[in-house]
Amino acid sequence: MENTKISILGIPFTNITFDDMADKLAVKILNKEKTFVVTANPEIVMFAKRNREYEKIIKCADDIVPDGFGVLLASSIQKTPIKERVTGYDLTIRLLEMCAQNSWSVYLLGGKEEINAAAADNIKKNFKGLKLVGRHHGYFSGNEEGIVKEIQNKEPDLVLVALGFPRQEQWISSHLSSFQKGVFMGVGGSIDVLSGTVKRAPGIWRKLNLEWLYRLLKQPSRWRRMLVLPIFVLEVLRTGKKKSS
């Protein structure tokens, strides 16, 4: 399962299909190989450009996958097209399905207590067969060592960290050396969808690569965050011109 890395504004994305990425992580779980996955969209790339410490953190990940149509657009502009979008939510669902099929264990970290509890309940209900060995909300203060110890003791195969970027990647990077095994992935707002409090865009919107527009229409307060996409595309164009001149 060979795959190459494609650099978008200095961030090395794994160029792989969705199915191959899921299979790759399944092999990591089977082999008990500790793995750090980042699901990155244009907002994360632009933040990394401004924050060198965060850039270093995500560059240490085993895989950075393209969660966002803007990343695919940028790769096409560069004439180094990425094979397929690998969204954090879809990858989360596929991994949970694999956990259910193989009786693998899961730990859920992040979100408000009620969101975390509802997501955990839905995971247990919808993915029968997996073992949800622990969970904790994301508003911990002074209990971080207890969470790390619980994960160490339970040794989950999959750890979903929903603290929002950059905190989730910072948390994984800070504590990864404390664990012996497990796939660790930052899943951000996926926990809201898993809990049932937020609905994902209908399939037709996703097929047309308009999920971002659906989310904007549902949550107009996101408009400031959406401004990053044209800035990101302009930066890719500007960088490409500099390289060719």
C-alpha positions as protocol buffer text, in pm:
chain_id: "A"
residue {
  index: 1
  type: MET
  ca { x: 0 y: 0 z: 0 }
}
residue {
  index: 2
  type: GLU
  ca { x: 245 y: 262 z: -121 }
}
residue {
  index: 3
  type: ASN
  ca { x: 165 y: 629 z: -89 }
}
residue {
  index: 4
  type: THR
  ca { x: 354 y: 948 z: -146 }
}
residue {
  index: 5
  type: LYS
  ca { x: 349 y: 1284 z: 28 }
}
residue {
  index: 6
  type: ILE
  ca { x: 236 y: 1598 z: -148 }
}
residue {
  index: 7
  type: SER
  ca { x: 337 y: 1931 z: 2 }
}
residue {
  index: 8
  type: ILE
  ca { x: 72 y: 2203 z: 24 }
}
residue {
  index: 9
  type: LEU
  ca { x: 227 y: 2525 z: 157 }
}
residue {
  index: 10
  type: GLY
  ca { x: 489 y: 2316 z: 333 }
}
residue {
  index: 11
  type: ILE
  ca { x: 247 y: 2066 z: 490 }
}
residue {
  index: 12
  type: PRO
  ca { x: 310 y: 1706 z: 371 }
}
residue {
  index: 13
  type: PHE
  ca { x: -24 y: 1543 z: 291 }
}
residue {
  index: 14
  type: THR
  ca { x: -43 y: 1167 z: 245 }
}
residue {
  index: 15
  type: ASN
  ca { x: -161 y: 1102 z: -111 }
}
residue {
  index: 16
  type: ILE
  ca { x: -388 y: 803 z: -61 }
}
residue {
  index: 17
  type: THR
  ca { x: -744 y: 695 z: -129 }
}
residue {
  index: 18
  type: PHE
  ca { x: -996 y: 687 z: 155 }
}
residue {
  index: 19
  type: ASP
  ca { x: -1024 y: 307 z: 150 }
}
residue {
  index: 20
  type: ASP
  ca { x: -647 y: 260 z: 150 }
}
residue {
  index: 21
  type: MET
  ca { x: -608 y: 502 z: 441 }
}
residue {
  index: 22
  type: ALA
  ca { x: -866 y: 313 z: 645 }
}
residue {
  index: 23
  type: ASP
  ca { x: -697 y: -19 z: 562 }
}
residue {
  index: 24
  type: LYS
  ca { x: -358 y: 125 z: 652 }
}
residue {
  index: 25
  type: LEU
  ca { x: -484 y: 226 z: 996 }
}
residue {
  index: 26
  type: ALA
  ca { x: -646 y: -115 z: 1045 }
}
residue {
  index: 27
  type: VAL
  ca { x: -306 y: -276 z: 986 }
}
residue {
  index: 28
  type: LYS
  ca { x: -152 y: -35 z: 1240 }
}
residue {
  index: 29
  type: ILE
  ca { x: -410 y: -144 z: 1497 }
}
residue {
  index: 30
  type: LEU
  ca { x: -353 y: -513 z: 1422 }
}
residue {
  index: 31
  type: ASN
  ca { x: 24 y: -468 z: 1458 }
}
residue {
  index: 32
  type: LYS
  ca { x: -20 y: -257 z: 1774 }
}
residue {
  index: 33
  type: GLU
  ca { x: 174 y: 27 z: 1611 }
}
residue {
  index: 34
  type: LYS
  ca { x: 127 y: 366 z: 1774 }
}
residue {
  index: 35
  type: THR
  ca { x: 4 y: 611 z: 1510 }
}
residue {
  index: 36
  type: PHE
  ca { x: -73 y: 985 z: 1502 }
}
residue {
  index: 37
  type: VAL
  ca { x: -317 y: 1105 z: 1233 }
}
residue {
  index: 38
  type: VAL
  ca { x: -402 y: 1467 z: 1152 }
}
residue {
  index: 39
  type: THR
  ca { x: -708 y: 1552 z: 942 }
}
residue {
  index: 40
  type: ALA
  ca { x: -617 y: 1889 z: 794 }
}
residue {
  index: 41
  type: ASN
  ca { x: -824 y: 2148 z: 606 }
}
residue {
  index: 42
  type: PRO
  ca { x: -714 y: 2490 z: 469 }
}
residue {
  index: 43
  type: GLU
  ca { x: -778 y: 2651 z: 808 }
}
residue {
  index: 44
  type: ILE
  ca { x: -529 y: 2416 z: 975 }
}
residue {
  index: 45
  type: VAL
  ca { x: -271 y: 2470 z: 699 }
}
residue {
  index: 46
  type: MET
  ca { x: -293 y: 2848 z: 730 }
}
residue {
  index: 47
  type: PHE
  ca { x: -273 y: 2830 z: 1110 }
}
residue {
  index: 48
  type: ALA
  ca { x: 41 y: 2615 z: 1079 }
}
residue {
  index: 49
  type: LYS
  ca { x: 196 y: 2879 z: 854 }
}
residue {
  index: 50
  type: ARG
  ca { x: 150 y: 3138 z: 1131 }
}
residue {
  index: 51
  type: ASN
  ca { x: 239 y: 2911 z: 1420 }
}
residue {
  index: 52
  type: ARG
  ca { x: 572 y: 2733 z: 1376 }
}
residue {
  index: 53
  type: GLU
  ca { x: 531 y: 2527 z: 1694 }
}
residue {
  index: 54
  type: TYR
  ca { x: 202 y: 2385 z: 1566 }
}
residue {
  index: 55
  type: GLU
  ca { x: 356 y: 2328 z: 1223 }
}
residue {
  index: 56
  type: LYS
  ca { x: 631 y: 2120 z: 1387 }
}
residue {
  index: 57
  type: ILE
  ca { x: 369 y: 1918 z: 1577 }
}
residue {
  index: 58
  type: ILE
  ca { x: 164 y: 1820 z: 1274 }
}
residue {
  index: 59
  type: LYS
  ca { x: 472 y: 1750 z: 1064 }
}
residue {
  index: 60
  type: CYS
  ca { x: 561 y: 1485 z: 1323 }
}
residue {
  index: 61
  type: ALA
  ca { x: 232 y: 1303 z: 1256 }
}
residue {
  index: 62
  type: ASP
  ca { x: 248 y: 970 z: 1075 }
}
residue {
  index: 63
  type: ASP
  ca { x: -18 y: 1086 z: 830 }
}
residue {
  index: 64
  type: ILE
  ca { x: -180 y: 1418 z: 745 }
}
residue {
  index: 65
  type: VAL
  ca { x: -492 y: 1353 z: 539 }
}
residue {
  index: 66
  type: PRO
  ca { x: -683 y: 1606 z: 324 }
}
residue {
  index: 67
  type: ASP
  ca { x: -1002 y: 1693 z: 512 }
}
residue {
  index: 68
  type: GLY
  ca { x: -1139 y: 1972 z: 297 }
}
residue {
  index: 69
  type: PHE
  ca { x: -1208 y: 2032 z: -73 }
}
residue {
  index: 70
  type: GLY
  ca { x: -976 y: 2334 z: -59 }
}
residue {
  index: 71
  type: VAL
  ca { x: -676 y: 2105 z: -10 }
}
residue {
  index: 72
  type: LEU
  ca { x: -770 y: 1904 z: -321 }
}
residue {
  index: 73
  type: LEU
  ca { x: -819 y: 2228 z: -515 }
}
residue {
  index: 74
  type: ALA
  ca { x: -475 y: 2349 z: -404 }
}
residue {
  index: 75
  type: SER
  ca { x: -313 y: 2022 z: -512 }
}
residue {
  index: 76
  type: SER
  ca { x: -472 y: 2057 z: -857 }
}
residue {
  index: 77
  type: ILE
  ca { x: -353 y: 2418 z: -886 }
}
residue {
  index: 78
  type: GLN
  ca { x: -1 y: 2292 z: -810 }
}
residue {
  index: 79
  type: LYS
  ca { x: -43 y: 2018 z: -1073 }
}
residue {
  index: 80
  type: THR
  ca { x: 25 y: 1756 z: -804 }
}
residue {
  index: 81
  type: PRO
  ca { x: -331 y: 1625 z: -758 }
}
residue {
  index: 82
  type: ILE
  ca { x: -419 y: 1440 z: -440 }
}
residue {
  index: 83
  type: LYS
  ca { x: -615 y: 1120 z: -509 }
}
residue {
  index: 84
  type: GLU
  ca { x: -914 y: 1171 z: -284 }
}
residue {
  index: 85
  type: ARG
  ca { x: -1057 y: 1370 z: 4 }
}
residue {
  index: 86
  type: VAL
  ca { x: -1025 y: 1183 z: 335 }
}
residue {
  index: 87
  type: THR
  ca { x: -1258 y: 1356 z: 579 }
}
residue {
  index: 88
  type: GLY
  ca { x: -1213 y: 1321 z: 951 }
}
residue {
  index: 89
  type: TYR
  ca { x: -1578 y: 1231 z: 1008 }
}
residue {
  index: 90
  type: ASP
  ca { x: -1590 y: 962 z: 737 }
}
residue {
  index: 91
  type: LEU
  ca { x: -1260 y: 815 z: 857 }
}
residue {
  index: 92
  type: THR
  ca { x: -1392 y: 814 z: 1214 }
}
residue {
  index: 93
  type: ILE
  ca { x: -1704 y: 624 z: 1107 }
}
residue {
  index: 94
  type: ARG
  ca { x: -1504 y: 370 z: 905 }
}
residue {
  index: 95
  type: LEU
  ca { x: -1268 y: 310 z: 1196 }
}
residue {
  index: 96
  type: LEU
  ca { x: -1560 y: 265 z: 1435 }
}
residue {
  index: 97
  type: GLU
  ca { x: -1712 y: 11 z: 1193 }
}
residue {
  index: 98
  type: MET
  ca { x: -1380 y: -176 z: 1185 }
}
residue {
  index: 99
  type: CYS
  ca { x: -1363 y: -166 z: 1564 }
}
residue {
  index: 100
  type: ALA
  ca { x: -1712 y: -317 z: 1581 }
}
residue {
  index: 101
  type: GLN
  ca { x: -1621 y: -593 z: 1335 }
}
residue {
  index: 102
  type: ASN
  ca { x: -1300 y: -684 z: 1517 }
}
residue {
  index: 103
  type: SER
  ca { x: -1397 y: -616 z: 1881 }
}
residue {
  index: 104
  type: TRP
  ca { x: -1133 y: -344 z: 1902 }
}
residue {
  index: 105
  type: SER
  ca { x: -1138 y: -92 z: 2185 }
}
residue {
  index: 106
  type: VAL
  ca { x: -1204 y: 283 z: 2172 }
}
residue {
  index: 107
  type: TYR
  ca { x: -1149 y: 581 z: 2401 }
}
residue {
  index: 108
  type: LEU
  ca { x: -1337 y: 907 z: 2343 }
}
residue {
  index: 109
  type: LEU
  ca { x: -1185 y: 1233 z: 2466 }
}
residue {
  index: 110
  type: GLY
  ca { x: -1335 y: 1578 z: 2418 }
}
residue {
  index: 111
  type: GLY
  ca { x: -1647 y: 1789 z: 2393 }
}
residue {
  index: 112
  type: LYS
  ca { x: -1876 y: 1908 z: 2671 }
}
residue {
  index: 113
  type: GLU
  ca { x: -1976 y: 1639 z: 2920 }
}
residue {
  index: 114
  type: GLU
  ca { x: -2330 y: 1607 z: 2778 }
}
residue {
  index: 115
  type: ILE
  ca { x: -2197 y: 1593 z: 2420 }
}
residue {
  index: 116
  type: ASN
  ca { x: -1932 y: 1337 z: 2513 }
}
residue {
  index: 117
  type: ALA
  ca { x: -2186 y: 1121 z: 2699 }
}
residue {
  index: 118
  type: ALA
  ca { x: -2437 y: 1133 z: 2411 }
}
residue {
  index: 119
  type: ALA
  ca { x: -2166 y: 1051 z: 2155 }
}
residue {
  index: 120
  type: ALA
  ca { x: -2048 y: 759 z: 2368 }
}
residue {
  index: 121
  type: ASP
  ca { x: -2404 y: 625 z: 2397 }
}
residue {
  index: 122
  type: ASN
  ca { x: -2458 y: 651 z: 2020 }
}
residue {
  index: 123
  type: ILE
  ca { x: -2126 y: 481 z: 1949 }
}
residue {
  index: 124
  type: LYS
  ca { x: -2219 y: 188 z: 2173 }
}
residue {
  index: 125
  type: LYS
  ca { x: -2566 y: 168 z: 2018 }
}
residue {
  index: 126
  type: ASN
  ca { x: -2463 y: 200 z: 1652 }
}
residue {
  index: 127
  type: PHE
  ca { x: -2135 y: 7 z: 1652 }
}
residue {
  index: 128
  type: LYS
  ca { x: -2216 y: -305 z: 1846 }
}
residue {
  index: 129
  type: GLY
  ca { x: -1911 y: -522 z: 1898 }
}
residue {
  index: 130
  type: LEU
  ca { x: -1657 y: -251 z: 1973 }
}
residue {
  index: 131
  type: LYS
  ca { x: -1545 y: -193 z: 2330 }
}
residue {
  index: 132
  type: LEU
  ca { x: -1578 y: 164 z: 2452 }
}
residue {
  index: 133
  type: VAL
  ca { x: -1325 y: 136 z: 2733 }
}
residue {
  index: 134
  type: GLY
  ca { x: -1339 y: 496 z: 2851 }
}
residue {
  index: 135
  type: ARG
  ca { x: -1441 y: 853 z: 2785 }
}
residue {
  index: 136
  type: HIS
  ca { x: -1378 y: 1199 z: 2924 }
}
residue {
  index: 137
  type: HIS
  ca { x: -1505 y: 1546 z: 2837 }
}
residue {
  index: 138
  type: GLY
  ca { x: -1265 y: 1805 z: 2698 }
}
residue {
  index: 139
  type: TYR
  ca { x: -1298 y: 2060 z: 2977 }
}
residue {
  index: 140
  type: PHE
  ca { x: -1048 y: 1897 z: 3208 }
}
residue {
  index: 141
  type: SER
  ca { x: -835 y: 2102 z: 3441 }
}
residue {
  index: 142
  type: GLY
  ca { x: -594 y: 1942 z: 3681 }
}
residue {
  index: 143
  type: ASN
  ca { x: -708 y: 1591 z: 3581 }
}
residue {
  index: 144
  type: GLU
  ca { x: -492 y: 1550 z: 3272 }
}
residue {
  index: 145
  type: GLU
  ca { x: -261 y: 1303 z: 3442 }
}
residue {
  index: 146
  type: GLY
  ca { x: -563 y: 1092 z: 3541 }
}
residue {
  index: 147
  type: ILE
  ca { x: -681 y: 1079 z: 3178 }
}
residue {
  index: 148
  type: VAL
  ca { x: -335 y: 977 z: 3057 }
}
residue {
  index: 149
  type: LYS
  ca { x: -318 y: 703 z: 3323 }
}
residue {
  index: 150
  type: GLU
  ca { x: -662 y: 572 z: 3228 }
}
residue {
  index: 151
  type: ILE
  ca { x: -561 y: 547 z: 2861 }
}
residue {
  index: 152
  type: GLN
  ca { x: -234 y: 379 z: 2962 }
}
residue {
  index: 153
  type: ASN
  ca { x: -424 y: 123 z: 3171 }
}
residue {
  index: 154
  type: LYS
  ca { x: -703 y: 56 z: 2920 }
}
residue {
  index: 155
  type: GLU
  ca { x: -469 y: 47 z: 2615 }
}
residue {
  index: 156
  type: PRO
  ca { x: -741 y: 132 z: 2358 }
}
residue {
  index: 157
  type: ASP
  ca { x: -684 y: 50 z: 1994 }
}
residue {
  index: 158
  type: LEU
  ca { x: -836 y: 381 z: 1881 }
}
residue {
  index: 159
  type: VAL
  ca { x: -831 y: 715 z: 2065 }
}
residue {
  index: 160
  type: LEU
  ca { x: -1058 y: 985 z: 1921 }
}
residue {
  index: 161
  type: VAL
  ca { x: -948 y: 1328 z: 2047 }
}
residue {
  index: 162
  type: ALA
  ca { x: -1215 y: 1594 z: 1994 }
}
residue {
  index: 163
  type: LEU
  ca { x: -1060 y: 1904 z: 2149 }
}
residue {
  index: 164
  type: GLY
  ca { x: -1064 y: 2118 z: 1835 }
}
residue {
  index: 165
  type: PHE
  ca { x: -747 y: 2230 z: 1662 }
}
residue {
  index: 166
  type: PRO
  ca { x: -479 y: 2320 z: 1762 }
}
residue {
  index: 167
  type: ARG
  ca { x: -545 y: 2178 z: 2109 }
}
residue {
  index: 168
  type: GLN
  ca { x: -619 y: 1821 z: 2001 }
}
residue {
  index: 169
  type: GLU
  ca { x: -296 y: 1787 z: 1803 }
}
residue {
  index: 170
  type: GLN
  ca { x: -100 y: 1955 z: 2083 }
}
residue {
  index: 171
  type: TRP
  ca { x: -250 y: 1712 z: 2335 }
}
residue {
  index: 172
  type: ILE
  ca { x: -168 y: 1405 z: 2124 }
}
residue {
  index: 173
  type: SER
  ca { x: 186 y: 1527 z: 2058 }
}
residue {
  index: 174
  type: SER
  ca { x: 246 y: 1601 z: 2429 }
}
residue {
  index: 175
  type: HIS
  ca { x: 131 y: 1261 z: 2552 }
}
residue {
  index: 176
  type: LEU
  ca { x: 197 y: 1018 z: 2266 }
}
residue {
  index: 177
  type: SER
  ca { x: 523 y: 896 z: 2419 }
}
residue {
  index: 178
  type: SER
  ca { x: 329 y: 786 z: 2730 }
}
residue {
  index: 179
  type: PHE
  ca { x: 140 y: 517 z: 2537 }
}
residue {
  index: 180
  type: GLN
  ca { x: 247 y: 181 z: 2399 }
}
residue {
  index: 181
  type: LYS
  ca { x: -9 y: 142 z: 2119 }
}
residue {
  index: 182
  type: GLY
  ca { x: -315 y: 291 z: 1953 }
}
residue {
  index: 183
  type: VAL
  ca { x: -425 y: 507 z: 1662 }
}
residue {
  index: 184
  type: PHE
  ca { x: -463 y: 865 z: 1790 }
}
residue {
  index: 185
  type: MET
  ca { x: -665 y: 1101 z: 1572 }
}
residue {
  index: 186
  type: GLY
  ca { x: -792 y: 1454 z: 1621 }
}
residue {
  index: 187
  type: VAL
  ca { x: -1157 y: 1456 z: 1518 }
}
residue {
  index: 188
  type: GLY
  ca { x: -1273 y: 1807 z: 1614 }
}
residue {
  index: 189
  type: GLY
  ca { x: -1643 y: 1871 z: 1554 }
}
residue {
  index: 190
  type: SER
  ca { x: -1711 y: 1509 z: 1458 }
}
residue {
  index: 191
  type: ILE
  ca { x: -1810 y: 1449 z: 1819 }
}
residue {
  index: 192
  type: ASP
  ca { x: -2103 y: 1692 z: 1775 }
}
residue {
  index: 193
  type: VAL
  ca { x: -2231 y: 1485 z: 1481 }
}
residue {
  index: 194
  type: LEU
  ca { x: -2174 y: 1159 z: 1669 }
}
residue {
  index: 195
  type: SER
  ca { x: -2372 y: 1298 z: 1962 }
}
residue {
  index: 196
  type: GLY
  ca { x: -2664 y: 1391 z: 1735 }
}
residue {
  index: 197
  type: THR
  ca { x: -2652 y: 1762 z: 1822 }
}
residue {
  index: 198
  type: VAL
  ca { x: -2527 y: 1862 z: 1475 }
}
residue {
  index: 199
  type: LYS
  ca { x: -2644 y: 1716 z: 1144 }
}
residue {
  index: 200
  type: ARG
  ca { x: -2399 y: 1646 z: 868 }
}
residue {
  index: 201
  type: ALA
  ca { x: -2460 y: 1792 z: 522 }
}
residue {
  index: 202
  type: PRO
  ca { x: -2680 y: 1569 z: 300 }
}
residue {
  index: 203
  type: GLY
  ca { x: -2498 y: 1343 z: 54 }
}
residue {
  index: 204
  type: ILE
  ca { x: -2565 y: 1559 z: -252 }
}
residue {
  index: 205
  type: TRP
  ca { x: -2395 y: 1860 z: -89 }
}
residue {
  index: 206
  type: ARG
  ca { x: -2093 y: 1643 z: -6 }
}
residue {
  index: 207
  type: LYS
  ca { x: -2074 y: 1502 z: -359 }
}
residue {
  index: 208
  type: LEU
  ca { x: -2072 y: 1854 z: -501 }
}
residue {
  index: 209
  type: ASN
  ca { x: -1798 y: 1954 z: -254 }
}
residue {
  index: 210
  type: LEU
  ca { x: -2035 y: 2210 z: -100 }
}
residue {
  index: 211
  type: GLU
  ca { x: -2037 y: 2080 z: 256 }
}
residue {
  index: 212
  type: TRP
  ca { x: -1865 y: 2403 z: 363 }
}
residue {
  index: 213
  type: LEU
  ca { x: -2155 y: 2606 z: 217 }
}
residue {
  index: 214
  type: TYR
  ca { x: -2415 y: 2388 z: 392 }
}
residue {
  index: 215
  type: ARG
  ca { x: -2238 y: 2441 z: 725 }
}
residue {
  index: 216
  type: LEU
  ca { x: -2220 y: 2815 z: 662 }
}
residue {
  index: 217
  type: LEU
  ca { x: -2594 y: 2831 z: 586 }
}
residue {
  index: 218
  type: LYS
  ca { x: -2669 y: 2635 z: 903 }
}
residue {
  index: 219
  type: GLN
  ca { x: -2419 y: 2831 z: 1114 }
}
residue {
  index: 220
  type: PRO
  ca { x: -2381 y: 3185 z: 969 }
}
residue {
  index: 221
  type: SER
  ca { x: -2149 y: 3272 z: 1258 }
}
residue {
  index: 222
  type: ARG
  ca { x: -1882 y: 3062 z: 1079 }
}
residue {
  index: 223
  type: TRP
  ca { x: -1840 y: 3323 z: 803 }
}
residue {
  index: 224
  type: ARG
  ca { x: -1516 y: 3461 z: 949 }
}
residue {
  index: 225
  type: ARG
  ca { x: -1363 y: 3113 z: 950 }
}
residue {
  index: 226
  type: MET
  ca { x: -1470 y: 3061 z: 588 }
}
residue {
  index: 227
  type: LEU
  ca { x: -1265 y: 3363 z: 480 }
}
residue {
  index: 228
  type: VAL
  ca { x: -954 y: 3149 z: 516 }
}
residue {
  index: 229
  type: LEU
  ca { x: -1038 y: 2950 z: 199 }
}
residue {
  index: 230
  type: PRO
  ca { x: -986 y: 3231 z: -57 }
}
residue {
  index: 231
  type: ILE
  ca { x: -677 y: 3346 z: 136 }
}
residue {
  index: 232
  type: PHE
  ca { x: -545 y: 2989 z: 127 }
}
residue {
  index: 233
  type: VAL
  ca { x: -603 y: 2957 z: -249 }
}
residue {
  index: 234
  type: LEU
  ca { x: -435 y: 3293 z: -315 }
}
residue {
  index: 235
  type: GLU
  ca { x: -137 y: 3186 z: -107 }
}
residue {
  index: 236
  type: VAL
  ca { x: -107 y: 2863 z: -309 }
}
residue {
  index: 237
  type: LEU
  ca { x: -120 y: 3065 z: -634 }
}
residue {
  index: 238
  type: ARG
  ca { x: 136 y: 3313 z: -502 }
}
residue {
  index: 239
  type: THR
  ca { x: 371 y: 3038 z: -389 }
}
residue {
  index: 240
  type: GLY
  ca { x: 338 y: 2864 z: -726 }
}
residue {
  index: 241
  type: LYS
  ca { x: 429 y: 3183 z: -912 }
}
residue {
  index: 242
  type: LYS
  ca { x: 736 y: 3233 z: -694 }
}
residue {
  index: 243
  type: LYS
  ca { x: 856 y: 2879 z: -767 }
}
residue {
  index: 244
  type: SER
  ca { x: 810 y: 2919 z: -1143 }
}
residue {
  index: 245
  type: SER
  ca { x: 980 y: 3259 z: -1166 }
}
